[in-house]
Amino acid sequence: MHAVGTRLDAGSLRGGPRRRRDDRLVGWLFLLPVIVGFAVFYAYPTIRGVWYSVTDYSLLNDPAFVGADNYRKLIGDGQFWNALKVTGYYVLVNITVQTVVALGLAALMHRLTRSVVLRATLLVPWLVPNVTIGLLWAWLLDPDLGFVNHLLGVAGLDTTLSFNSPTWAMPLVALVNSWAYTGYTALLLYAGMLQIPQHLYEGAAIDGAGEIRMFRSITLPLLRPILALVLVVSLIGSFQIFDTVAVVYGGKAPIPETRVIYYYIFQQAFTYFHMGYAAAVAMVLVVILGVLTTVQMRMLRASSSDLG
């Protein structure tokens, strides 16, 4: 036994210290599909978009370099600024309604019930395709045959609630999309609330704090990183509003009050074939979203959490 132990010790000494396993190659292999997908579907189209934005391109001719002409034209384009203003109004209404209602729903689920059936029900509107949602609400809000206007008429109220109304069109689009996405947003916030230690609420209740006070003093501060994520995702998604507007107007050009920036880009590219100008508008939108996202993340201190 002593001889065997001696031989083992000698062998281990000859072999030297055991080298640590290098898993970097395996890590890169797992990342490879994501990197390829990002390069093909994001990086390459972005580079092409930057190039097209400084060219005169109409799908019928080869791109001709024009420098900053598209961007100079954009500055004096009233329709672009109107589309940006309409989109900003939509984003403000959509994010405000969606976040406030989702916070309320998440808080009620967290403090009153954790029913799986309720959570599944909240996801139903989010699972319905946006095209179906647009068609459904276009029928419900039809000025002649719509069920909503019929109920308003029975109640003796104004029955001009329609997507063709300059006054109601954009609020209706915003509310329809808020209805579709609020349940999903509520579940994200609810998941964040589950990470908050329960003993904090118990201690606050012993001290006599009510539900509203605990929501303001415990839930909101500790929910900040998740809330920042939800707001950033909602902001980017709200600026991408297109399908609801396109479906509601059935291929017809929407009224100016609902011509959002994505629809304006679509019109320039595939209706008027101004591909270079459409790419320039898209690049400006990328910069706007980048600035707004950065400001939002810094204001909400998204990288830090009070749970630590």
Secondary structure, DSSP 8 states (H G I E B T S, - for coil): -HHHHHHHHHHHHHH-S------HHHHHHHHHHHHHHHIIIIIHHHHHHHHHTTEE--SSS--EE-TTHHHHHHHT-HHHHHHHHHHHHHHHHHHHHHHHHHHHHHHHHHHT---HHHHHHHHHHHHS-HHHHHHHHHHHT-TTT-HHHHHHHHTT-----STT-TTTHHHHHHHHHHHHHHHHHHHHHHHHHTTS-HHHHHHHHHTT--HHHHIIIIIHHHTHHHHHHHHHHHHHHHHT--HHHHHHTTTS---GGG--HHHHHHIIIIIS--HHHHHHHHHHHHHHHHHHHHHHHHHTTTT--TT-
